[in-house]
């Protein structure tokens, strides 16, 4: 079964594109939040904030690459790898949301 044709009309592709857009906004916000915490926190907080800012940057990169692969991959395995990139970005956004609320 070809996942990119699932639901007819490229429904999965449209959903992945919308999720990638939301992930991009979320990771940009997390990057700004943890970047601010690097500037405003003490020495121990800086280390944690740097790690989490790096996670946000990795998530943003995975989101951008995943979105590009889904958009331009057509019905190939490359597009499926793009879906995994968007999924990785979503998982990182969930982890960062938990961390941001927990350390807030």
C-alpha positions in Angstrom: 0.0 0.0 0.0 1.4 3.4 -1.0 1.1 5.6 2.0 1.3 8.8 0.0 -1.9 7.9 -1.9 -3.7 6.9 1.3 -7.1 8.6 1.5 -7.1 9.7 -2.1 -5.9 13.1 -3.4 -2.7 13.0 -1.4 -4.4 13.5 2.0 -1.4 12.2 3.9 0.9 14.6 1.9 -1.4 17.5 2.8 -1.5 16.5 6.5 2.3 16.1 6.6 2.7 19.6 5.0 0.4 21.2 7.5 2.2 19.4 10.4 5.5 20.5 9.0 4.4 24.1 9.0 3.2 23.9 12.6 6.4 22.1 13.6 8.5 24.9 12.0 6.6 27.6 14.1 7.0 25.5 17.3 10.7 24.9 16.8 11.4 28.5 16.0 9.6 29.4 19.2 11.6 26.9 21.2 14.8 28.1 19.7 14.0 31.6 20.7 12.9 30.5 24.2 15.9 28.4 24.9 18.2 31.0 23.3 16.8 33.6 25.7 17.4 31.2 28.6 21.1 30.9 27.5 21.4 34.6 27.8 19.4 35.1 31.0 20.3 32.1 33.1 23.1 31.1 35.4 26.0 28.8 34.5 24.2 25.5 35.1 21.1 26.7 33.3 23.1 27.8 30.3 24.3 24.2 29.7 20.8 22.8 29.8 19.5 25.7 27.7 22.2 25.1 25.1 21.3 21.4 24.9 17.7 22.2 24.4 18.3 24.9 21.9 20.4 22.4 19.9 17.5 20.0 20.1 15.2 22.7 18.7 17.7 23.4 15.9 17.9 19.7 15.0 14.1 19.5 15.1 13.8 22.6 12.8 16.3 21.1 10.4 14.6 17.7 10.4 11.3 19.5 9.7 12.6 21.5 6.8 14.3 18.5 5.2 11.3 16.3 5.8 8.9 18.8 4.3 11.1 19.2 1.2 11.4 15.4 0.8 7.6 15.0 1.1 6.9 17.9 -1.3 9.4 17.0 -4.0 9.7 13.2 -3.4 6.6 12.2 -5.3 5.6 8.6 -4.7 9.1 7.3 -3.9 10.8 6.0 -0.8 12.4 9.5 -0.5 9.0 10.9 0.3 8.5 8.3 2.9 11.8 9.3 4.5 10.4 12.8 4.5 7.4 11.6 6.5 9.9 10.2 9.1 11.7 13.5 9.2 8.4 15.3 10.0 7.6 12.6 12.6 11.0 13.1 14.2 10.4 16.8 14.3 7.0 16.3 15.9 8.5 14.0 18.6 11.2 16.5 19.4 8.6 19.3 19.6 6.6 17.2 22.1 9.7 16.6 24.2 10.7 20.3 24.1 7.2 21.3 25.1 7.4 19.1 28.1 10.8 20.4 29.0 9.8 24.1 28.5 6.8 23.7 30.8 8.7 21.7 33.4 11.6 24.1 33.6 9.5 27.2 33.1 
